[in-house]
């Protein structure tokens, strides 16, 4: 039976030890990072090997392919995509930006599907506030909830049209954090009314999406003791107040915002109501610890996982990739320079 986990692997090829572990614990899916990416043929071979290890030709394979600082597949084999903030900057017109975001996401889906990747951890629906840590920064599509909602939906629709599932993140909102949850635990002290009008708004607007990722952030108005990923109160708020009935993934369990052993972290996230836990760095000993705290994917979580995968369009929307890339580059008007802000490296986005 499938376990309620998503794992990474260490390198460009699957080792016998990794294959044996995956065959034993049978994770729901896998996630790739830059360390796993070389050429298109190599990535296709790796995604095939991961699926073969658990004898599931349709096993989900995820990646963080946002553009900007968070792009795992890039030159010379794949195009460089812009960060979220670049789209509106390129057009200065929300309607044109929506068209451009959708086109960029459709092209990303084309790249991903070609190498066997079926889920992209996009769109970022966080809305940064003045003075917030720039771990989100230009990854955000805008600086107000309405813009983020509109452009986030365009990104999700572009991915879905290309046969790739989007993941809305980081629920219920990372834009008000004054610390990087990869390195420490952020605490947000805003009241619920403020959060509802700003941070929660894009997630409510995209509550029909198939998959969401939790934030490792303490919201004192929700649960003063626990970050959202391991808080029953926060997960319940995502279901009830935000209206999200899809599949909820934890952010990466190795991030320093969480404390305790990896076994305890996995168990706490699942107990709180996350459907699946994510471990990213490919360390086999750590994955064994996660597996000890991870049960089987069953019940409502299993039904949500199945419903998410049912959203994959197996015949993608027609695309003239060459023409679309030329049009995209022309519309972006050369704004593909290096993104600014801290690199979001091998940890989950």
C-alpha positions in Angstrom: 0.0 0.0 0.0 1.2 3.5 -0.8 2.7 5.6 2.1 1.8 9.2 2.7 5.1 10.6 1.6 7.0 12.2 -1.2 10.8 11.7 -1.4 13.8 13.0 -3.3 16.8 11.1 -4.4 20.5 11.9 -4.1 21.8 12.3 -7.7 21.3 11.9 -11.4 20.6 8.2 -11.3 18.7 6.1 -8.9 21.0 3.9 -6.7 20.2 0.3 -5.9 19.9 1.2 -2.2 17.4 4.0 -3.0 15.4 1.7 -5.3 15.2 -0.9 -2.6 14.0 1.6 0.0 11.4 3.0 -2.4 10.2 -0.5 -3.2 9.8 -1.2 0.5 8.0 2.0 1.6 6.1 2.8 -1.7 5.8 6.6 -1.5 3.0 8.3 -3.3 5.5 10.3 -5.4 8.9 11.8 -5.8 10.4 15.3 -6.1 13.4 16.4 -8.2 15.9 19.2 -7.6 18.9 20.7 -9.5 21.1 17.9 -8.2 18.9 15.5 -10.2 18.9 17.4 -13.5 21.4 17.2 -16.3 20.0 16.5 -19.8 16.5 15.7 -21.0 17.4 12.0 -21.7 18.9 11.7 -18.2 15.8 13.2 -16.6 13.5 10.9 -18.6 15.6 7.9 -17.5 15.4 9.0 -13.8 11.7 9.6 -13.8 11.2 6.2 -15.4 13.5 4.5 -12.9 11.7 6.1 -9.9 8.3 4.9 -11.2 9.7 1.4 -11.9 11.1 1.2 -8.3 7.5 1.3 -7.0 6.0 -0.5 -10.0 3.7 2.5 -10.7 4.0 4.0 -14.3 1.8 6.9 -13.2 3.5 7.8 -9.9 3.5 11.6 -9.5 6.8 13.3 -9.9 7.1 16.9 -8.6 9.5 19.8 -9.2 9.8 23.5 -8.2 9.9 25.2 -11.6 8.8 28.7 -10.8 11.3 30.7 -12.8 13.8 33.2 -11.4 15.6 32.0 -8.3 13.5 28.8 -8.2 14.1 26.9 -11.4 15.4 23.4 -11.2 15.6 22.8 -15.0 17.4 25.6 -16.9 20.0 26.4 -19.6 21.5 25.0 -21.7 18.7 22.4 -22.2 15.7 24.4 -21.0 14.8 28.1 -21.3 15.3 30.5 -18.4 12.0 31.7 -17.1 11.4 34.9 -15.2 10.3 35.3 -11.6 6.6 35.9 -10.9 7.1 39.7 -10.4 8.6 40.1 -13.9 5.3 39.5 -15.7 3.4 42.5 -14.5 6.6 44.6 -14.8 6.9 43.5 -18.5 3.5 44.7 -19.5 2.2 47.2 -16.9 -1.2 45.9 -17.8 -2.9 43.2 -15.7 -4.8 41.7 -18.6 -1.7 41.4 -20.7 0.2 40.0 -17.7 -2.4 37.3 -17.2 -2.0 36.2 -20.8 1.8 36.2 -20.4 1.7 34.3 -17.2 -0.5 31.6 -18.7 1.7 31.3 -21.7 4.9 31.0 -19.6 3.2 28.3 -17.4 2.0 26.5 -20.5 5.5 26.4 -21.9 6.8 25.2 -18.5 4.3 22.4 -18.6 5.5 21.4 -22.1 9.1 21.2 -20.8 8.1 19.1 -17.7 5.8 16.7 -19.5 8.5 15.9 -22.0 10.7 14.5 -19.3 8.0 12.7 -17.2 7.3 15.4 -14.6 3.6 15.8 -13.8 3.3 18.2 -10.9 4.9 21.7 -10.6 5.0 23.5 -7.2 3.5 26.7 -8.7 1.9 29.2 -8.3 3.2 31.1 -5.3 0.2 32.8 -3.8 2.0 34.7 -1.1 1.4 38.4 -0.9 4.5 40.2 0.5 4.0 43.1 2.9 6.4 46.0 3.4 9.5 44.8 5.3 8.9 41.1 5.0 11.8 38.7 4.4 12.7 38.6 0.8 12.6 34.8 0.6 9.4 35.4 -1.3 10.2 38.8 -2.8 10.1 38.7 -6.6 8.7 35.2 -6.5 5.3 36.8 -5.8 3.2 37.8 -8.8 2.2 41.1 -7.2 2.0 43.2 -4.1 -1.7 43.0 -3.5 -4.1 40.1 -3.2 -6.2 40.8 -6.3 -3.1 40.8 -8.6 -1.7 37.7 -7.0 -5.0 35.9 -7.3 -5.5 36.8 -11.0 -2.0 36.0 -12.1 -1.8 32.9 -9.9 -4.9 31.5 -11.5 -3.4 32.2 -15.0 -0.3 30.2 -14.0 -2.4 27.3 -12.7 -4.5 27.2 -15.8 -1.5 27.2 -18.0 0.0 24.2 -16.2 -3.3 22.3 -16.2 -3.8 22.9 -19.9 -0.4 21.3 -20.5 -1.1 18.2 -18.4 0.8 19.3 -15.3 -0.9 19.8 -11.9 -0.3 23.0 -10.0 0.4 23.3 -6.3 -0.7 26.5 -4.6 1.7 27.6 -1.9 2.4 28.4 0.9 -1.0 28.1 2.5 -2.3 30.0 4.4 0.3 32.7 3.4 4.1 33.3 3.6 4.0 37.0 2.6 3.9 38.4 6.1 6.9 36.4 7.4 9.9 38.4 8.6 12.1 35.3 8.6 13.1 32.6 6.2 11.4 29.3 7.2 14.2 27.4 5.6 16.4 28.7 8.4 14.1 29.6 11.4 10.5 29.7 12.5 8.7 32.8 11.5 5.9 34.1 13.7 3.0 36.2 12.3 1.0 38.3 14.8 -1.6 39.8 12.6 -5.3 39.3 13.6 -7.6 37.1 11.7 -9.5 39.9 10.0 -6.2 41.3 8.6 -5.0 37.8 7.5 -8.4 37.1 5.9 -8.4 40.3 3.8 -4.8 40.0 2.6 -2.9 36.7 3.1 -5.8 34.3 2.8 -7.5 36.0 -0.2 -5.5 34.3 -3.0 -5.9 30.9 -1.5 -9.6 31.4 -1.2 -9.7 32.6 -4.8 -7.9 29.4 -5.9 -9.5 27.0 -3.5 -10.6 24.8 -6.5 -7.0 23.8 -7.3 -6.0 20.2 -6.8 -3.0 20.5 -4.5 -1.7 23.0 -1.9 1.5 23.2 0.2 1.5 24.3 3.8 3.6 27.0 5.4 6.0 26.4 8.3 4.8 29.6 10.0 3.2 30.2 13.4 0.1 32.4 13.0 -0.6 33.5 16.6 -4.2 34.3 15.7 -4.7 30.7 14.6 -2.4 28.6 16.9 0.2 30.4 19.0 2.2 27.3 19.6 2.5 25.4 16.4 3.5 26.3 12.8 0.7 25.7 10.3 2.1 22.5 9.0 1.7 20.7 12.3 -1.3 22.6 13.6 -4.7 21.0 13.6 -6.3 24.4 14.0 -4.4 25.8 11.0 -5.3 22.8 8.8 -8.9 23.1 9.8 -8.8 26.8 8.9 -7.5 25.9 5.4 -10.4 23.5 5.0 -13.2 25.6 6.5 -12.3 29.3 6.2 -10.2 29.0 3.0 -12.5 26.4 1.5 -9.7 24.2 0.2 -10.8 20.6 -0.1 -7.9 19.3 -2.2 -4.7 17.5 -1.3 -2.5 19.2 1.3 1.3 18.6 1.2 3.7 19.6 3.9 6.5 21.9 3.0 9.9 20.2 3.3 10.3 18.4 6.6 14.0 19.3 6.9 13.4 23.1 7.0 14.7 24.6 10.3 11.3 26.2 11.1 10.3 22.7 12.4 11.8 21.1 15.4 12.2 17.5 16.8 13.2 14.4 14.9 12.2 13.8 11.3 10.1 10.9 12.5 8.3 13.2 14.9 7.9 16.0 12.3 6.3 13.5 9.8 4.0 12.1 12.4 3.0 15.6 13.6 2.2 16.9 10.1 0.0 13.9 9.3 -1.7 14.0 12.7 -2.5 17.7 12.2 -4.2 17.0 8.9 -1.6 17.2 6.1 -2.4 14.5 3.6 1.2 13.9 2.6 4.7 14.8 3.9 7.6 15.9 1.7 11.3 15.2 2.3 13.5 16.8 -0.3 17.3 16.3 0.2 17.6 12.7 -0.9 19.5 11.6 2.3 18.6 7.9 2.6 19.1 7.7 6.4 16.8 10.7 6.8 14.2 9.2 4.6 14.2 6.1 6.7 13.5 8.3 9.7 10.6 10.0 7.9 9.2 6.6 6.9 9.0 5.6 10.6 6.6 8.5 11.2 4.6 8.0 8.1 1.6 5.8 7.8 -0.3 4.6 4.8 -2.2 6.9 2.5 -5.8 6.0 3.1 -9.3 7.3 3.8 -10.0 10.9 2.9 -6.4 11.6 2.2 -6.3 8.8 -0.4 -9.5 10.0 -2.0 -8.1 13.6 -2.2 -4.9 12.2 -3.8 -6.9 10.2 -6.3 -9.0 13.2 -7.1 -6.0 15.4 -7.6 -4.4 13.0 -10.1 -7.8 12.7 -11.9 -7.3 16.4 -12.8 -4.3 15.6 -15.1 -5.2 16.2 -18.7 -3.7 13.3 -20.6 -4.0 15.0 -24.0 -2.6 18.5 -23.4 -3.9 21.6 -25.1 -2.3 22.0 -28.6 0.8 24.1 -28.6 3.2 25.4 -31.2 6.1 25.4 -28.9 8.6 27.2 -31.2 6.1 29.9 -32.0 4.9 30.2 -28.4 8.5 30.6 -27.2 9.2 33.3 -29.7 6.1 35.2 -28.7 6.9 34.8 -25.0 10.4 36.1 -25.4 9.1 39.0 -27.4 6.4 39.9 -24.8 8.9 39.7 -22.0 11.1 42.2 -23.9 14.4 40.8 -22.5 13.4 40.9 -18.9 15.0 37.5 -18.1 18.0 38.8 -16.2 19.0 37.1 -12.9 16.4 37.4 -10.2 17.3 39.2 -7.0 17.1 37.9 -3.5 18.3 34.8 -1.6 18.6 31.7 -3.6 16.0 29.0 -2.8 18.3 26.0 -3.3 17.9 22.3 -2.6 15.2 22.7 0.1 11.6 22.8 -1.0 10.4 26.1 -2.4 
